Amino acid sequence: MAENRKKIFEKIKEYHFEFKHVTVLFLILFIFQLIVSFINKAAIKNFLTTTQEWYQKESAEEIANLTATALELVIESISKTDKQDAEQRNKNHTII
């Protein structure tokens, strides 16, 4: 086991990493990170845009439904009061 570790360390020592190797590796990682960041930014922007459009559409539909329901209730209450007024007039005329 110890011999295997020594062999591994000796093989690693055979490769000489210079500063330019580390610099190139760092630049590659940095560029890759920039690319991933731009892709992520575009994806988030697209997601937020579609979500906002969906929310606006849903809100408009819900407000339309609530408005229609409120108007129906107002019309029903007006027609009920008209019927009640007519019935009340008929009762008053029959009493006299």
URGI-V151024 format. One record per residue. RES is the residue in three letters. SS is DSSP state (helix for helix, strand for strand, loop for the rest). D_FIRST is the distance of its C-alpha to the first C-alpha in Angstrom with 2 decimals. Layout:
BEGIN
res & ss & d_first
RES & SS & D_FIRST
RES & SS & D_FIRST
END
This chain:
BEGIN
res & ss & d_first
MET & loop & 0.00
ALA & helix & 3.78
GLU & helix & 5.35
ASN & helix & 5.16
ARG & helix & 6.51
LYS & helix & 8.80
LYS & helix & 9.98
ILE & helix & 10.80
PHE & helix & 12.62
GLU & helix & 14.36
LYS & helix & 15.56
ILE & helix & 16.85
LYS & helix & 18.59
GLU & helix & 20.34
TYR & loop & 22.25
HIS & loop & 24.92
PHE & loop & 26.32
GLU & loop & 29.81
PHE & helix & 32.23
LYS & helix & 34.07
HIS & helix & 31.01
VAL & helix & 30.55
THR & helix & 34.32
VAL & helix & 34.54
LEU & helix & 31.80
PHE & helix & 33.70
LEU & helix & 36.98
ILE & helix & 35.70
LEU & helix & 34.47
PHE & helix & 37.79
ILE & helix & 39.89
PHE & helix & 38.05
GLN & helix & 38.65
LEU & helix & 42.32
ILE & helix & 42.73
VAL & helix & 41.25
SER & helix & 43.52
PHE & helix & 46.61
ILE & helix & 45.85
ASN & helix & 45.38
LYS & helix & 48.62
ALA & helix & 50.54
ALA & helix & 49.26
ILE & helix & 50.20
LYS & helix & 53.59
ASN & helix & 54.28
PHE & helix & 53.28
LEU & helix & 55.48
THR & helix & 58.40
THR & helix & 58.36
THR & helix & 57.97
GLN & helix & 60.90
GLU & helix & 63.06
TRP & helix & 62.33
TYR & helix & 63.14
GLN & helix & 66.40
LYS & helix & 67.43
GLU & helix & 66.68
SER & helix & 68.53
ALA & helix & 71.53
GLU & helix & 71.70
GLU & helix & 71.49
ILE & helix & 74.19
ALA & helix & 76.35
ASN & helix & 75.96
LEU & helix & 76.81
THR & helix & 79.80
ALA & helix & 81.09
THR & helix & 80.77
ALA & helix & 82.60
LEU & helix & 85.38
GLU & helix & 85.77
LEU & helix & 86.14
VAL & helix & 88.69
ILE & helix & 90.69
GLU & helix & 90.62
SER & helix & 91.78
ILE & helix & 94.57
SER & helix & 95.80
LYS & helix & 95.75
THR & helix & 97.77
ASP & helix & 100.21
LYS & helix & 100.70
GLN & helix & 101.17
ASP & helix & 103.69
ALA & helix & 105.59
GLU & helix & 105.66
GLN & helix & 106.83
ARG & helix & 109.64
ASN & helix & 110.66
LYS & helix & 110.84
ASN & helix & 112.88
HIS & helix & 115.29
THR & helix & 115.75
ILE & helix & 116.42
ILE & loop & 119.15
END
